[in-house]
Amino acid sequence: MASRREIHSSEESADSGASSIARDARIAYLFLDATELELETDSAILQRSLSLKSVISTTSSFSRRFQSARFRPDLQEINQIGSGLQGAIFEVVGKPYVLKKESPGNEARSSNLRREYKTHCDVSAAFERYRSATHNMVHVPKPHKFIFKTRNDAFWDEVFPKMPQAYRKRGNVITMERILPLPKVVRKALITYFCGRERDLSITDIESLLNNPSNKHCLARVYLGKTNVSINQDNLAPLRNFPFHLGFMKELSIDTLALAKEMGKAYATLHWGAATNGDDVEFVLGTSASEEPRAFVESPDFQHRAVGLYLLDFGQCEAVDLTQDCDVVYQAFKGAMVTGDNQLFIPHSSTSPALFAAFKKGYIDAGSVILSAKPKQLNNKFSMEDFMQEYEEYAEDLVY
């Protein structure tokens, strides 16, 4: 893809910044400077940045604000950055974690926050346990603590003065590792390249969208199962949960085969590592303030951001007993894979055979490795090839 100038990733440029970036990661990672990146075309910016090997050096207002607040409690304000079925998500400025606060009444539902926290812990533990053996590059934000609304008076006394007024009522809270948004240079390219294709955007329009607080919390949903998703041109916050569908990725020559393979590994880890059906999970591209998106550090460098593929949202997941009959276990897994938003993320065998083949290989390879570490009765009972064949036929009948 043509670009105005070549961005070099020399050892000198790596050493000039990225104090938190491991020096032995120079070969594995592509270091990009946001100032140089801005000189590229929008398509080149997106192609270079939206890679699982990219680390972007930035001095944007977001990175400066978070960097300054790291050791300044007076600057560590709490802002809402998202919401869902269970509750609202809040950032703590300067900290590498978020708060997920349960909505009133949700604790009485089966998909309550405490249940999600347990599932999240199980999934996180499985990914950590099998990551090295499966070479999985998908990251699960690390769950930290579950805070009960009826206890922890010191916690509430500290956070209430900093929270938006509407949320100053106690509710159960999860603290977990934050997925940082895509940097400003990437967000601007998304706006001008995609949001501006159906209507003319002036410089003022672009700046207005870019400076909208909601657009600063930009994560891109990786829709390998959806060729086209419309972008609401009237939406003032099109970048929050940006629908990065397969058509866009092909247009930009993104390595979709690599993404599909990693997703396959992730589903296999969910199923056979965490014994979880993976119902309604999400895959997004986001960033981390370290060279390894899964690494939690107390003093992160917010000015150097590693792009990664993340798995999140376990509120609808259900545990699966692997000691049950094969047919029961297979049905639990494949049934969840064809419901909810899973089919937006999983590539389809009929429309994208090469992409599905990569997903299938990732699943079979990772699942086989995980089962090999299980007791013999489980290892001998299940076949990854048989399951994927059953899933493919099942999805063909019900979805395609």
N, C-alpha and C positions, 0 to 999 in steps of 0.2 A: 504494500500500500504506500502510495507516494506521501512524502512528508517534506517540510521545508528545510529541516536540518537533522542531522543524526545526533541522537542523544547518547553520549558515551557513559559507560559505567566503569570508570577506571578505579584502581585502588586508591588514587589520590582523592577522588571525589568521595569515595566511601569513607576514607579516613577523616575528611574534613568535617563530617557530621556523623550522625547516627551513633552517638556514644553508647546507646543501648543495643545496637545491632552487633551481633556476634561477628568477630573478625573472620572466623572460618566460614562465614556464610557468603562471602563475596562472590564466589563462583556460582553458588546455587541461586542467589537472588540478583534481580536486575534493579539497580539503584537509579531512580529517576528524580531529577530536581524539578520541582513544580514551576520555577521561573523559566527554565529551559523548555519544559513541557508545554507551557502556554504559547510558545512560538510555533507549535505544530498545528496541523489541521485538526478539527474536532474529531474526525474519524481516527486519525493517528493517535491522538491523546487517549481515546477510549480503547483502541486496540492494544496499545502499550500498557495502559494502566490496569485494565481488567484482566489481569493474568495472576495466577496463583503464585508467581515468583516475583512480583513487583513490590518494591519498597519505595514509597514516595516521600521525598523530603519537602516539607512545606512550612511556611511561616505565616499561614493564614491567621485571621483573627481568632478562629476556633482554637487552633493549636497554641497561640500565644496566651489566650485566656486560660486554657487548661494548664499550660505550663506554669503560669504565674500563680495559679491557685493551689498548686500541689501542696505547699506547706503554709498556706494562708487560710485558716478556717473562716475568716471574715469574708473571703471571696468564694467560698464553696457553697454557692446557692443551689437550690434544688428546683429543677424545671421539668415539666411534663414533656416527654418526647414520643409518647405512643400510647395506644390503648387497645384493648381487646375484649373478648367475651368475659374474661375473669376480672379484669381490673386495668389499672393505668401503670405506665412505666415512667420512671423519673430518673434523670441524670443527676449526679452530684458533681458539680463543676470541679475539675482538678483531680477527680478520683476515677480509677479504672473499673468501677462497678456501677450497677444501676439498682434501683429499688422497684420491685413489682408489688403494688399495693392492691389487695383484693377489694372488689366492689362489695358494698353492703348487700347481704343476702346470699352471696355466692358460696359462702362457707357451708350452706345447707345442701348444695348440689353435689352430685357424684363427681363432677369434674372440678372439685374445689382446689384451692391453691396448695393446701397441705398435700393432697394426693399428687398434684403435679410436681411438687418439690421432691417427693420420694421417687417418682419416675425420672425426673431430671437427674437426680443423684445416681440412680441405677444406670442411666444412659451415659452420663459423664464418666462413671467408673469403668464401664465396658469399653468406651472409646480410648481411655487412657491405658487400659490393660492390653488391648489388642492393636493399638496404633502401630507400634514398631513391627509386629509380625505381619500386619496386612498392608503396611506402607500407606495408610490412609491419610489423606491431606484435608479431610473435612474436620472442622473444629466444632466442639460443643462448648458454649460458654460455661465456665465453671460455676456451679452453684455454691454459695458460701454459707448463708445462714437462713433459718426460718425464724421469724420474729412474731410471737403471738401478740394479738391486740390487747389481751388482758394482762400482759406482763410488761417487763422492760420499760419501766417508767422513765429511766434516764434516756433511752433511745428516743421516745416520743417527745420528751422535753427539748431534746436537741434538734430534731427534724421539723417539728411543727412550725416554729417561727420562720423557717426557710421555705416551706412548701406553699404552693398556691392556696389561697384562702378556702377554695371549694373542697380541698382534700384534707383539711385539718380535723379529721375525725378518725379515730382509731380503726384499724383493719389489719388483718394478717399481712405480713410482708415477707417477700423473699429478697435477699440480696444476692446478686450474681454478677459475674464478669460482664463487662460491657462490650458490645460489638460497636466499635467506633464507626462513624459514618464515612462514606467515600469523601476524599478531600475536595476542596473547593474547585480546583482545576478540573476535576472529573465531573463534578456537578454542573459546572458551567457548560462543559462540552455536551452533557446529556440534554441540557435545556436547548442549546442552540442547534444541535444536530437532530434531535428527535422531536422536541416540543415545537420547534420552529418550522417543521416541514409542512404542516398543514395550515399555518397562518404566518404572516410576516411579523417577526418580533423586532421591535426597535431596541436600541441599546438600553433605553430606559426600561422597556419591558423585561429584558434579560436581567438587568440589575435588580428590578423589583422582585422577580421570581427568585433570583439567587439570594437576596437578602431576607426573603420570607423565612421566619424562624423554623417553620415546619419543614421547609426544603433543606435545611441544614442537617436534619436527621435522616440522611439518605442512605438506605440500603437497597440493593437491587435484587429482586426475586428472580432466581434462575429458572425460567420456564422452558425446560427442554422438551416438554410435552405439548407446548402451544406455539404454533407457528406465528400467529398474529394476535396481539392484544391491543385493543384501542386505548389511546391515551386521551383522557378527557381534557380537551383544550381549554375548557372553562375552569378547570381545577386550579386553585391557587397554590396547591401543594402537590404537584405531580411527581416530585422526587421521593416523597415518603413512600416506602415500599414500591419503588419503581418497577414496573412490569418488564423485565429484560427478557423478552421472549426469543424463541429460536430464530425467527426471521431477522431480528436485529443482530443477533450473534453471528449469523451467517454473513450478513451484510458487512460486518466489521472484521470478518475472518478470525473470530475468536475460536480458540481450540476447544470446540464442543465435545470432541471425543474424550479428551482428558476429564472434562467436567462430568460427562456421563459415567465414565469408569469410576470416578471418586464417589459419585452418588450411589452407584451399585454397591461399592464397599460399605458405604454408610448404612444403607438399608440392611445389608447382611449383618452388620454389627448391631444394629437395632434389634433385629430378629433373633439371631443366634448368640450374640454376646450379652444383650440386655434383656432378652426374652420379653420384648415389647413390640406391639404390632405396628407402631409408627403412624397411627391414624392422625391425619391432618397436620403433620409436621411441615416445616418450611425450610427451604435452602436459599440463602442469600449471600451476596457478595458484600463484604464490609471490610473494615480494617482493624488493626491492632497496633498499639504503641510498643511493639517489640518485633524482633525478626521472626518469632514464632507466634502466630495468632493464638495458640492455645496457652502460651506462657503467661502466668500471672506474676506481675512485678509490682513491688510496693512503690517504686519511684519511676514510673514509665516516662519515656520520652515521647511526648505527644506530637513532636515536630517530625518524627520519622515513622511512617505508617505502612505496615505490611498488609497487602491485600490478601484476603483469604475467603474460602468458601465455608459458610457456617450452617449448622443444623440447629434449629430452635423450635420452640412452641410445642410442648409436650402435654398440654392440658387435656386433649382428647384421647391420648394414648391409653391402651389397656395392656395389662400384663398377660402373658401367655404361658401356660404350664407346658414345658417341653416334655414332660413325662406322659402326656396324653398321646393317643394314637396319632400316627402320621397324618391321616386325613384331617383330623381335627386341627392340628397345628398348622398344616398347610392352608386350610381354609381361613383360619384366623389371620394369617399373614397376607394372603393374596386378596382376601376380602377387604382389608384395610387399604391395600395398595390401589384399589380401583374406586375408592370412595373419597369424598371431600376434595381437597385441592391436590392430593397426591398425583393425579393424572396430569396436572399442569407441570409438575416437576419431572416425572418419569417419562423418558422418550418412548414413543410408540413404535412397535415393531413393524406395523403395516405402512406407516408414513415415513419413518426414519430408520430403516433396517440397520444401517451401519452404526448409527447412534445407539440403537437398542442393543446391538451386538456388544458394544463397548460396555454398556450398563450391565448386561448379562455376564460378561466376563469378569467385571469387577465384583459382582455379587458372588459368583461361583468361586472365584479365587479366594476372596476374603472369608466367605462362609465355610469353605473347606478347611482353611487354616484355623478358624475359630473352633469348629467342631472337633478338629484333631486334638485340641487341648481339653476337650470334655471327656467325661467318663465313657468307657467303651460302648455302653448300652445306647447312649445318645449318638455317638459317632457312627455306629453301625446302622442305626435306625433311619437316619435321614440322608437324603441324596440331594445335593445342591442342583445337579443337572435335572433331576426329576422335578424338583420344585419349580425351577425357572421355566421348564417346559409346560408345567401345569398353569403357572401364572400367565404365560404368553397366550395359551389357548383360552384361558378364563377371561383375560382382558379383551381378546379379540371378539368373544361372544357378547360381552357386557358393555364394552366401551366404544370400540372402533366402528 
